[in-house]
Amino acid sequence: MRKVICAGLLVLLSLCLATTACTRSASQAAAPTSTTWPAPTWWRVPTPTPNPTPTPAPIRALTRYAGAEPGAQASAVDGPRALVDRFAAAWVHGNAQDIVDLFIDDVEYQMGPNYITDKRTLWWFTEYWLAVGGKLPVTHCDPELGNTIRCDLEFTSDCTPALDLGALHFDAKFTVRRGKIEKLIATMPEDEFRELTTVLEGMFAWAAANMATPWAAARNGGDPRAAAAIEVKGCIEYGKSLRVTPAP
Protein backbone atom coordinates (compact mmCIF):
# COMPACT_ATOMS: atom_id res chain seq x y z
CA MET A 1 0.00 0.00 0.00
CA ARG A 2 1.44 3.32 -0.98
CA LYS A 3 2.44 5.51 1.91
CA VAL A 4 0.47 8.66 2.36
CA ILE A 5 2.19 11.64 0.79
CA CYS A 6 2.73 14.24 3.45
CA ALA A 7 1.68 17.30 1.65
CA GLY A 8 1.39 20.19 3.74
CA LEU A 9 0.20 19.20 6.73
CA LEU A 10 -1.60 20.99 7.87
CA VAL A 11 -2.77 18.86 8.93
CA LEU A 12 -3.26 17.20 11.22
CA LEU A 13 -2.82 15.34 11.09
CA SER A 14 -3.91 15.15 8.47
CA LEU A 15 -6.94 14.39 8.96
CA CYS A 16 -7.32 17.64 7.88
CA LEU A 17 -6.99 17.70 5.63
CA ALA A 18 -7.72 20.13 3.08
CA THR A 19 -5.75 21.26 0.17
CA THR A 20 -2.35 22.83 0.59
CA ALA A 21 -3.95 26.13 -0.30
CA CYS A 22 -5.93 25.88 2.94
CA THR A 23 -9.32 25.50 1.32
CA ARG A 24 -11.92 23.05 2.54
CA SER A 25 -13.07 20.48 0.00
CA ALA A 26 -16.73 19.69 -0.34
CA SER A 27 -16.17 16.17 0.95
CA GLN A 28 -14.26 17.25 4.04
CA ALA A 29 -16.37 20.31 4.75
CA ALA A 30 -19.52 18.23 4.88
CA ALA A 31 -20.54 17.62 8.45
CA PRO A 32 -21.02 13.97 9.34
CA THR A 33 -24.61 12.80 9.09
CA SER A 34 -26.23 11.02 12.00
CA THR A 35 -24.75 7.60 12.66
CA THR A 36 -25.40 4.50 14.69
CA TRP A 37 -22.19 5.08 16.60
CA PRO A 38 -23.00 6.33 20.10
CA ALA A 39 -19.90 8.48 19.98
CA PRO A 40 -17.62 9.56 17.13
CA THR A 41 -14.61 7.63 15.98
CA TRP A 42 -11.49 8.95 14.35
CA TRP A 43 -11.48 6.15 11.82
CA ARG A 44 -14.99 6.80 10.49
CA VAL A 45 -15.15 7.13 6.72
CA PRO A 46 -16.90 10.43 5.93
CA THR A 47 -20.19 10.53 4.08
CA PRO A 48 -20.34 13.82 2.13
CA THR A 49 -23.72 15.53 2.00
CA PRO A 50 -24.76 18.55 -0.12
CA ASN A 51 -25.25 21.85 1.67
CA PRO A 52 -24.69 20.27 5.09
CA THR A 53 -26.07 21.61 8.32
CA PRO A 54 -23.53 20.68 11.03
CA THR A 55 -25.03 18.52 13.76
CA PRO A 56 -23.15 17.10 16.75
CA ALA A 57 -22.71 13.34 16.90
CA PRO A 58 -24.91 11.56 19.47
CA ILE A 59 -23.41 11.38 22.93
CA ARG A 60 -23.57 8.61 25.52
CA ALA A 61 -21.61 7.70 28.60
CA LEU A 62 -19.35 10.75 28.65
CA THR A 63 -19.27 10.73 32.41
CA ARG A 64 -15.58 11.58 32.61
CA TYR A 65 -15.99 14.98 31.00
CA ALA A 66 -15.53 17.30 33.96
CA GLY A 67 -16.55 20.61 32.44
CA ALA A 68 -14.55 23.76 33.06
CA GLU A 69 -12.57 23.70 36.28
CA PRO A 70 -12.29 26.82 38.46
CA GLY A 71 -9.31 28.79 37.27
CA ALA A 72 -8.95 26.68 34.13
CA GLN A 73 -9.70 29.53 31.75
CA ALA A 74 -6.90 30.66 29.50
CA SER A 75 -5.43 34.06 30.17
CA ALA A 76 -7.36 36.89 28.51
CA VAL A 77 -4.08 38.16 27.08
CA ASP A 78 -3.27 34.95 25.21
CA GLY A 79 -3.29 35.56 21.48
CA PRO A 80 -3.49 33.02 18.65
CA ARG A 81 0.15 31.89 18.75
CA ALA A 82 0.21 31.55 22.53
CA LEU A 83 -2.95 29.45 22.46
CA VAL A 84 -1.59 27.23 19.69
CA ASP A 85 1.54 26.67 21.78
CA ARG A 86 -0.63 25.70 24.76
CA PHE A 87 -2.68 23.41 22.53
CA ALA A 88 0.47 21.66 21.30
CA ALA A 89 1.86 21.36 24.83
CA ALA A 90 -1.40 19.89 26.15
CA TRP A 91 -1.25 17.14 23.50
CA VAL A 92 2.23 16.21 24.72
CA HIS A 93 1.99 16.71 28.47
CA GLY A 94 -1.71 16.96 29.29
CA ASN A 95 -4.91 14.96 29.03
CA ALA A 96 -8.21 15.31 27.18
CA GLN A 97 -9.59 17.73 29.76
CA ASP A 98 -6.54 19.99 29.48
CA ILE A 99 -7.02 20.19 25.71
CA VAL A 100 -10.77 20.77 25.87
CA ASP A 101 -10.38 23.55 28.45
CA LEU A 102 -8.55 25.67 25.86
CA PHE A 103 -11.77 26.00 23.80
CA ILE A 104 -14.90 28.11 24.28
CA ASP A 105 -18.15 26.31 25.12
CA ASP A 106 -19.75 26.82 21.69
CA VAL A 107 -16.67 25.60 19.86
CA GLU A 108 -16.53 24.89 16.14
CA TYR A 109 -14.00 22.13 15.56
CA GLN A 110 -13.38 20.29 12.32
CA MET A 111 -10.62 17.73 11.94
CA GLY A 112 -10.96 16.17 8.54
CA PRO A 113 -14.38 14.51 8.37
CA ASN A 114 -15.09 15.00 12.07
CA TYR A 115 -17.17 18.10 12.84
CA ILE A 116 -17.83 19.03 16.48
CA THR A 117 -19.84 21.87 18.00
CA ASP A 118 -19.85 21.08 21.73
CA LYS A 119 -17.17 20.40 24.31
CA ARG A 120 -18.55 17.08 25.53
CA THR A 121 -18.19 15.58 22.06
CA LEU A 122 -14.78 17.23 21.71
CA TRP A 123 -13.74 15.56 24.97
CA TRP A 124 -14.89 12.16 23.62
CA PHE A 125 -12.95 12.58 20.40
CA THR A 126 -9.83 13.78 22.22
CA GLU A 127 -9.96 10.98 24.79
CA TYR A 128 -10.32 8.50 21.94
CA TRP A 129 -7.45 10.01 19.92
CA LEU A 130 -5.14 9.92 22.93
CA ALA A 131 -6.16 6.33 23.67
CA VAL A 132 -5.16 5.19 20.18
CA GLY A 133 -1.71 6.67 20.78
CA GLY A 134 -2.54 9.86 18.95
CA LYS A 135 0.12 12.54 18.58
CA LEU A 136 -0.66 15.93 17.05
CA PRO A 137 2.44 18.12 16.81
CA VAL A 138 2.32 21.62 15.35
CA THR A 139 5.09 21.71 12.75
CA HIS A 140 4.80 25.30 11.48
CA CYS A 141 2.69 28.43 11.94
CA ASP A 142 2.38 31.53 9.79
CA PRO A 143 2.44 34.94 11.50
CA GLU A 144 -0.73 35.88 13.35
CA LEU A 145 -3.39 37.70 11.34
CA GLY A 146 -5.67 39.51 13.75
CA ASN A 147 -7.35 36.89 15.93
CA THR A 148 -6.42 34.00 13.60
CA ILE A 149 -3.37 31.93 12.78
CA ARG A 150 -2.74 29.21 10.18
CA CYS A 151 -0.63 26.25 11.21
CA ASP A 152 0.51 22.90 9.87
CA LEU A 153 -0.35 19.86 11.98
CA GLU A 154 0.62 16.22 11.74
CA PHE A 155 -1.24 13.28 13.24
CA THR A 156 0.00 9.79 13.92
CA SER A 157 -1.43 6.99 16.04
CA ASP A 158 -0.95 3.31 16.73
CA CYS A 159 -3.06 2.67 13.61
CA THR A 160 -1.00 4.63 11.09
CA PRO A 161 2.00 2.26 10.92
CA ALA A 162 -0.27 -0.80 11.07
CA LEU A 163 -2.14 0.49 8.01
CA ASP A 164 1.09 1.49 6.23
CA LEU A 165 0.18 5.15 6.45
CA GLY A 166 2.58 7.98 7.08
CA ALA A 167 1.72 11.00 9.19
CA LEU A 168 -1.59 12.59 8.30
CA HIS A 169 -1.19 16.26 7.42
CA PHE A 170 -3.58 19.08 8.22
CA ASP A 171 -3.86 22.69 7.16
CA ALA A 172 -5.37 24.24 10.29
CA LYS A 173 -6.81 27.67 10.96
CA PHE A 174 -7.23 28.66 14.61
CA THR A 175 -9.55 31.52 15.56
CA VAL A 176 -9.46 32.85 19.13
CA ARG A 177 -11.82 34.91 21.23
CA ARG A 178 -11.21 36.32 24.70
CA GLY A 179 -8.21 34.14 25.42
CA LYS A 180 -9.69 30.83 24.22
CA ILE A 181 -9.86 28.94 20.95
CA GLU A 182 -13.20 29.64 19.28
CA LYS A 183 -12.71 27.70 16.07
CA LEU A 184 -10.30 25.12 14.68
CA ILE A 185 -10.83 24.12 11.06
CA ALA A 186 -8.26 21.59 9.83
CA THR A 187 -8.35 19.99 6.39
CA MET A 188 -6.20 17.38 4.65
CA PRO A 189 -4.54 17.33 1.26
CA GLU A 190 -6.98 15.77 -1.19
CA ASP A 191 -4.67 12.90 -2.17
CA GLU A 192 -4.19 11.91 1.48
CA PHE A 193 -7.89 12.21 2.19
CA ARG A 194 -8.79 9.94 -0.72
CA GLU A 195 -6.19 7.34 0.20
CA LEU A 196 -7.20 7.37 3.85
CA THR A 197 -10.83 6.86 2.87
CA THR A 198 -9.91 3.89 0.67
CA VAL A 199 -7.82 2.30 3.42
CA LEU A 200 -10.52 2.73 6.05
CA GLU A 201 -13.23 1.33 3.82
CA GLY A 202 -11.12 -1.79 3.38
CA MET A 203 -10.42 -2.06 7.10
CA PHE A 204 -14.08 -1.66 8.06
CA ALA A 205 -15.15 -4.36 5.62
CA TRP A 206 -12.45 -6.70 6.93
CA ALA A 207 -13.35 -6.03 10.58
CA ALA A 208 -17.04 -6.66 9.98
CA ALA A 209 -16.19 -10.04 8.46
CA ASN A 210 -13.37 -11.15 10.77
CA MET A 211 -13.99 -9.62 14.21
CA ALA A 212 -17.69 -8.84 14.12
CA THR A 213 -18.42 -9.20 17.86
CA PRO A 214 -15.68 -6.94 19.26
CA TRP A 215 -16.13 -4.54 16.36
CA ALA A 216 -19.83 -4.23 17.19
CA ALA A 217 -18.88 -3.60 20.83
CA ALA A 218 -16.66 -0.73 19.72
CA ARG A 219 -19.51 0.70 17.63
CA ASN A 220 -22.14 0.40 20.34
CA GLY A 221 -20.22 1.16 23.51
CA GLY A 222 -19.83 4.58 25.05
CA ASP A 223 -16.31 4.31 26.46
CA PRO A 224 -13.78 6.01 24.15
CA ARG A 225 -10.82 4.10 25.56
CA ALA A 226 -12.52 0.72 25.17
CA ALA A 227 -13.48 1.62 21.59
CA ALA A 228 -9.92 2.74 20.91
CA ALA A 229 -8.45 -0.55 22.13
CA ILE A 230 -10.71 -2.58 19.86
CA GLU A 231 -10.12 -0.39 16.85
CA VAL A 232 -6.34 -0.45 17.26
CA LYS A 233 -6.54 -4.24 17.36
CA GLY A 234 -8.60 -4.09 14.16
CA CYS A 235 -5.97 -1.88 12.49
CA ILE A 236 -3.13 -4.21 13.45
CA GLU A 237 -4.90 -7.41 12.41
CA TYR A 238 -6.10 -5.88 9.14
CA GLY A 239 -2.58 -4.70 8.35
CA LYS A 240 -1.25 -8.21 8.98
CA SER A 241 -3.87 -9.68 6.67
CA LEU A 242 -2.73 -7.41 3.85
CA ARG A 243 0.86 -8.53 4.20
CA VAL A 244 -0.14 -12.20 4.25
CA THR A 245 -2.52 -11.93 1.30
CA PRO A 246 -1.50 -8.87 -0.72
CA ALA A 247 -4.05 -7.37 -3.04
CA PRO A 248 -3.68 -8.50 -6.67
N, C-alpha and C positions, 0 to 999 in steps of 0.2 A: 504494500500500500504506500503510495507516495506520501512523503512527509508534507505536512502543511507548510506552505510558503509563508514565512513571517513577513508580512508586508507592512508595515506600518503600524505597528500595533496600535496604536491604539486603536486599541486594544482589543482589550483586556487580554486581555485576555483576549484576546480575542475573544471572547465571544465577541466582542463588539466590534466590531465588528464591522463597521461600515466601510466605505471606500476610503482610500488614502486621502481623498480630498475632504474627508470629514463630513460627508453627506450620508443621510440615512436612506438605505434602500427601501423599496416598498415592502419587501419580504421581512426585513428586520424591523421596520418601523411598525408593522402591524402588531397590535397588542394580542397576546394569546387569547384565544376563545376559551370559554368555560371547558373544563376538563374533569374527568372522573378522578383525577389525583386529588387527594385531600389537601395536599400542599404542593408547591411547585418543585420541580426538579431541574437541576442544571442541565441534565442530559436529555431534556425533552425536545423533540424535533418540532420546530415552529410550524404553525399552520397559518399562512398569510390570509388575511381577510381584507376586502376592499373597504376603504373609508372606515377604518376601525374606530370604535369608541373604547378607550382603555377601560378595562374592568379588572379589579384585583382578583387573584386566584382565591378559591375557597380556602378557608382556614380552619384547622382543627388541631386540638391538643398542643397549642403553643404556650403551655403553662410556664415555660422557663423565660419567656420574655418579661423583663422586669419593669419596662417603662423607664421614663427618665428618672435618674437618681438625683437627689438634692445635690446641687453643686456640680452636676455633670455637664451643664451647658458650656459650650465653647465660649471663649472670650469674645466680647463684642468687637474687639479690635482685630480679630483674626480676619485676614483677607483671603482671597482665593488660594494663593500659593501656600500660605501657612496651613490652611485647612487640608489641602492636598497632602502636605507633608504629614499632618496628623493622621489622615486617612491611611497613608502608606505605612506609617509606624504602627497603627493599630492592627493592620493585617499581619505584621511581623511579631509584635509583642503583646497584642491584646486578645480579646475574645469577641464574639458576635455582638455582645452588648456594647462594648467599647466602640465598635464600628458604627452601630446603629445610632448611638448617642450623638454622633457628629452631624446627623441629619435633622431637618425640621420635621414636624409631625405630618404635614401634608406633602411628603416628599414625592418627587417624580423621579423614578430610577429605572433606566433601561440598560440592561446588559445583554446585548445580542437580542435573542428572541424573548427574553424575560422582561416583562414590564410590571413595575410595582408602584403602587400609589399609597401604601400605608406602612408604618414601621413594624407592625407585627409580622406582615409577610416578608418584609426586608430582613427581619431577624431570622425567620425560618430559612430563607435562602442563604443568608450568611453563615448560619450554623451548619447548614448542609455543605456549603462550599468548603468550610474549614474542616469538616469531618471527612471529606474525600481527599484531604491533603492539599487543599487549594492554596495557591500562592499567587498574589496579585501585585507584583512590584510596579512602581511608576518609573518608567525608563527615561522619560523626557517630558518637559513642559515648555510651552511657548511663554513669552512674557504675559503678564496679566493684561486683560483688556476690560477695564471697568470692574464689574463684579463677576467676571467669567475668566476661565483659563482653560486652554486646550492641552491635554496631556496624552502621551502614549502609555498604554498599559499592556502587560503581558500576563496571561493566566496559564498556570500548569496545575495538574492534580495527579493523584495516583492513577487516574484513568488515561491520561494523555500518552505516557510511554506504552501502556498496555495496548492501546489502540493504534500505536505507531504514528501518533500525532506529535508535532512539535508544539512549542508555545503558541497559544492562541493570542492574537494581537487585536487590540482595541484602540480606536480613535475616540477619546473621551472628552466631553465638554462638561466642566463643573461650573455651576452657577451658585453663588452664595448669597445669603440674606441674613443680616443681623448676626454675623458670627457663626452661622451654621450652613451646611450644604443644603441648598433648596432643590437642586436638580443635578442629576448625573445621567447623561445620555452617552452611551458607549456603543459604537458599531464596529463590525469586523470588515476586513477586506472581503470583497465578494467571492474571490476564489476560495478563501479559507472557509467562508460561510457555507458555500456549496459543498465542499469536501466534507466538512464536519457533518452536515445534514445527511449526506450519503452514508458516512460511517455509522452514524447513530441509527439510521433506519435499519442497516444491516444488523447492528447489535441488538436492537429491540426485537427484531424478528427471531434472531437466534435465541435470545433469552426466553421469549414466549414459548419456544419449542423445547428448550433444553433445561430450563430451571423455572418452570411455570409457577410452582407454589411459592418459593421465596420471592420471585419477581412480583407476584400478585401482592404479597405481604408488603413489599416496598411501595407499591402503588396505593395500597389502601390503608397503610398505617399513618400515624400522625407524627411520629418521632423522626426528626431530620437525621439524627445520627444513625438510627437503625436503618433508615432508607439508604443512607450513604454507604454503610457497610455492605449491604446487599448489592447495590449498584456497582461498587468497586469490584466485588467478586465477579459480577457479570462482565465487567470490562475485561478483567484478567482472563477469565475462562474463554470469552469470545476471541480475544487476541490469540490465545493458544490454539484455538480451533482453526484460525486462519493460517497459522504457521504449519499446522499439521496437514490441512487440506486446502492449499492455496487456490484462490479463484482461478478458473481457466483463462 
